[in-house]
Amino acid sequence: MSDAVGVVGVRKEIAQAPRTNPTRDRVAPDESVLVEIFAHQGRLKGAQFHKVARDALKLITLGRSRPESRLIIAFGDTDAAACVSASSWLAEALRTWRIEVFVANLDADVRSGLRAAQARQIMVNPTGA
């Protein structure tokens, strides 16, 4: 990602407004590039799609006070990135707010490791609430 964007970023908490300091996955030292990263392999489901939308809203909010910053949502898989392509409402929102979509070209071993980690994760919904 750093090579493609041209900036080495770090995970960083960004001061925004009183009581809110959202942490971005990657931030250029001068805050000229703000990035959210989704390593998920495969198509997104339900809440995963909504997380992309919420993080896009955070990028939009941060970008309003940093109008020269590049805003990027990066994916580790083309299937995962499909939720922000073509004619979806989220894709249109990203275009409208100038949020770039980046799809990383991950090694097969990295993809395999991510898929294995996903398989180990078990989603459990609380009951009775």
C-alpha positions in Angstrom: 0.0 0.0 0.0 2.8 2.4 0.9 4.4 2.0 -2.5 1.1 2.4 -4.4 0.1 5.5 -2.5 3.6 6.9 -2.2 3.4 7.6 1.6 4.5 5.4 4.5 1.7 5.5 7.1 1.3 4.5 10.7 -1.7 3.6 12.8 -2.7 6.8 14.5 -5.3 8.5 16.6 -6.4 11.7 15.0 -7.8 14.7 17.0 -11.1 15.8 15.5 -13.6 17.2 18.0 -14.0 17.2 21.7 -14.5 13.6 23.0 -13.7 12.1 19.6 -10.3 10.9 18.5 -10.9 8.1 15.9 -8.0 5.8 15.1 -7.3 5.3 11.4 -5.5 2.2 10.1 -2.9 4.2 8.3 -2.1 7.9 8.4 0.7 9.8 6.7 2.9 11.7 9.2 1.4 15.0 7.9 -2.1 13.6 7.8 -2.2 14.2 4.0 -3.4 10.6 3.5 -6.0 8.8 5.7 -6.6 5.1 5.1 -9.0 2.4 6.4 -8.0 -1.2 5.7 -10.3 -4.2 5.3 -8.2 -7.4 5.0 -11.3 -9.7 4.8 -11.2 -12.3 2.0 -14.4 -12.9 0.0 -17.6 -11.0 -0.3 -18.7 -8.9 2.7 -21.8 -9.9 4.6 -24.3 -7.8 6.6 -22.4 -6.0 9.4 -19.2 -6.1 7.4 -20.8 -3.9 4.7 -22.1 -1.6 7.4 -18.6 -1.3 8.9 -17.2 -0.2 5.6 -20.0 2.5 5.4 -19.3 3.7 9.0 -15.6 3.9 8.4 -16.3 5.8 5.2 -18.4 8.3 7.2 -15.4 8.7 9.6 -13.1 9.4 6.7 -15.6 11.9 5.3 -15.8 13.7 8.7 -12.0 13.8 9.1 -11.6 14.9 5.5 -13.9 17.9 6.1 -11.3 19.5 8.4 -8.5 18.3 6.1 -9.8 19.2 2.6 -6.4 18.5 1.0 -6.1 15.0 2.4 -6.5 11.8 0.3 -9.1 9.5 1.8 -8.6 5.8 1.0 -10.5 2.6 1.8 -8.2 -0.3 1.0 -9.3 -3.9 0.6 -7.3 -7.2 0.6 -9.6 -8.9 -1.9 -11.5 -7.9 -5.1 -14.6 -9.8 -3.9 -14.6 -7.8 -0.7 -14.2 -4.6 -2.6 -17.2 -5.4 -4.8 -19.4 -3.7 -2.1 -18.0 -0.3 -3.2 -18.0 -0.8 -6.9 -20.4 -0.3 -9.8 -23.8 1.1 -8.9 -24.2 0.5 -5.1 -25.2 3.5 -3.0 -22.0 3.1 -1.1 -19.9 3.3 -4.2 -21.7 6.5 -5.2 -21.1 8.0 -1.8 -17.4 7.2 -2.0 -17.2 8.8 -5.4 -19.2 11.9 -4.2 -16.9 12.4 -1.2 -13.7 11.6 -3.1 -12.8 8.5 -1.2 -10.4 6.3 -3.2 -10.8 2.5 -3.3 -7.6 0.5 -3.3 -7.4 -3.2 -3.7 -4.1 -4.7 -2.5 -2.4 -7.4 -4.5 -1.7 -9.9 -1.7 0.6 -12.9 -1.9 -1.2 -16.3 -2.0 0.3 -17.2 1.4 -1.1 -14.0 2.9 -4.5 -14.7 1.4 -4.4 -18.2 2.7 -3.5 -17.1 6.2 -6.3 -14.5 6.2 -8.8 -17.1 5.0 -7.7 -19.5 7.8 -8.1 -16.8 10.4 -11.6 -16.0 9.1 -12.5 -19.7 9.3 -11.4 -19.8 13.0 -13.7 -16.8 13.8 -17.1 -17.7 15.1 -19.8 -15.1 15.0 -22.1 -15.4 18.1 -25.1 -13.1 18.4 -26.1 -12.4 22.0 -29.5 -13.7 23.0 -32.3 -12.2 25.0 -31.4 -8.5 24.7 
